[in-house]
Amino acid sequence: MAIARYPVVVLDCPDPKTLAEFYGALLDWEVKPGGDDWWSVRAEYGDSIGFQKVDGFTAPRWPGQEVPQQMHIDVDVDDLDAAEAAVLGLGATKHDHQPGTTFRVFLDPAGHPFCLCQG
């Protein structure tokens, strides 16, 4: 049984609407508003990219790592409790800071944050 339906890559940025419109046009995907702090684009077959506003955003300086790339993965799940038990069993840890009720923040075994989202 799969834990999740599909992952959503989320890019931190200073202006989610502008970035969503850019990627929507680039990929010919539907642009979906989510408020001032969140926009996304979605393909007809389900893939999507989210754009999250970050105050004081500093663009990455690729390929160097002085300012690393800013992104994380959101994973849509049907049941947050079941998915949480599953990812903890795989080696994730639940982060102490949980800023919402429809998603939960975890760290993968290397320490990268990701979210399980009930969508």
C-alpha positions in Angstrom: 0.0 0.0 0.0 1.4 3.4 -1.0 1.7 6.0 1.8 1.1 8.9 -0.5 -0.6 9.9 -3.7 2.0 12.2 -5.2 4.7 14.7 -4.1 4.5 18.4 -4.5 7.8 20.3 -4.8 7.5 23.7 -3.1 9.8 26.6 -3.9 10.4 29.4 -1.4 10.2 32.8 -3.1 9.5 36.5 -2.5 6.4 36.6 -4.8 4.4 33.3 -5.2 2.0 34.7 -7.8 4.7 36.0 -10.1 6.6 32.7 -9.9 3.4 30.6 -10.4 2.6 32.6 -13.5 6.1 32.1 -14.8 6.1 28.3 -14.4 2.5 28.1 -15.5 3.4 29.7 -18.8 6.7 27.8 -19.1 5.0 24.4 -18.5 1.5 25.2 -19.8 0.1 24.2 -16.5 -2.9 25.7 -14.7 -2.1 28.5 -12.2 -4.0 28.1 -8.9 -4.1 30.9 -6.4 -3.9 30.1 -2.7 -3.7 33.5 -1.2 -0.9 36.1 -0.8 1.5 33.5 0.6 0.9 30.5 -1.6 0.2 29.8 -5.3 0.7 26.6 -7.3 0.7 25.3 -10.9 -0.8 21.9 -11.8 -0.5 19.7 -14.8 -3.6 17.9 -16.2 -2.1 14.6 -15.1 -1.7 15.7 -11.5 1.9 16.8 -11.1 2.2 20.2 -9.4 4.7 22.8 -8.0 3.9 25.1 -5.1 5.3 28.5 -4.4 5.5 29.8 -0.9 6.2 33.4 0.2 9.3 33.8 2.4 9.9 37.2 4.0 13.5 38.3 3.6 14.0 35.7 0.8 17.6 35.4 -0.5 18.0 33.8 -3.9 20.3 30.7 -4.0 23.8 31.2 -5.3 24.1 28.1 -7.4 26.3 26.2 -7.9 27.9 27.4 -4.6 26.4 26.7 -1.3 26.9 30.0 0.5 23.1 30.4 0.1 21.8 26.9 -0.7 18.7 26.2 -2.7 15.4 26.8 -0.9 12.8 24.1 -1.5 11.1 21.2 0.2 8.7 18.4 -0.7 5.0 18.4 0.3 3.4 14.9 0.0 -0.4 14.7 -0.2 -1.8 11.8 1.9 -5.3 10.5 2.6 -4.7 9.9 6.3 -2.3 12.1 8.3 -2.1 9.7 11.3 -1.4 6.6 9.2 1.1 8.5 7.0 2.9 9.9 10.1 3.3 6.4 11.5 4.6 5.1 8.2 7.2 7.8 7.7 8.4 7.5 11.3 8.8 3.8 10.6 10.9 4.7 7.6 13.3 6.8 9.7 11.8 10.3 9.6 11.5 12.4 12.7 8.6 14.8 13.5 9.8 18.4 13.8 8.9 20.2 17.1 7.5 23.2 15.2 4.1 22.3 13.7 2.6 25.5 12.3 -0.6 24.1 10.8 -3.4 21.6 11.3 -3.8 20.2 7.7 -0.1 19.3 7.4 2.7 18.0 9.5 6.4 18.8 9.2 9.0 16.0 9.4 12.8 15.7 8.8 14.1 13.0 6.5 17.0 10.9 7.7 19.5 13.5 6.4 17.6 16.4 8.1 15.7 17.8 5.1 12.3 19.1 6.0 9.2 17.7 4.2 5.5 17.9 4.9 2.7 15.4 4.9 -0.5 17.3 3.7 -4.0 16.2 3.9 -5.5 17.4 0.7 
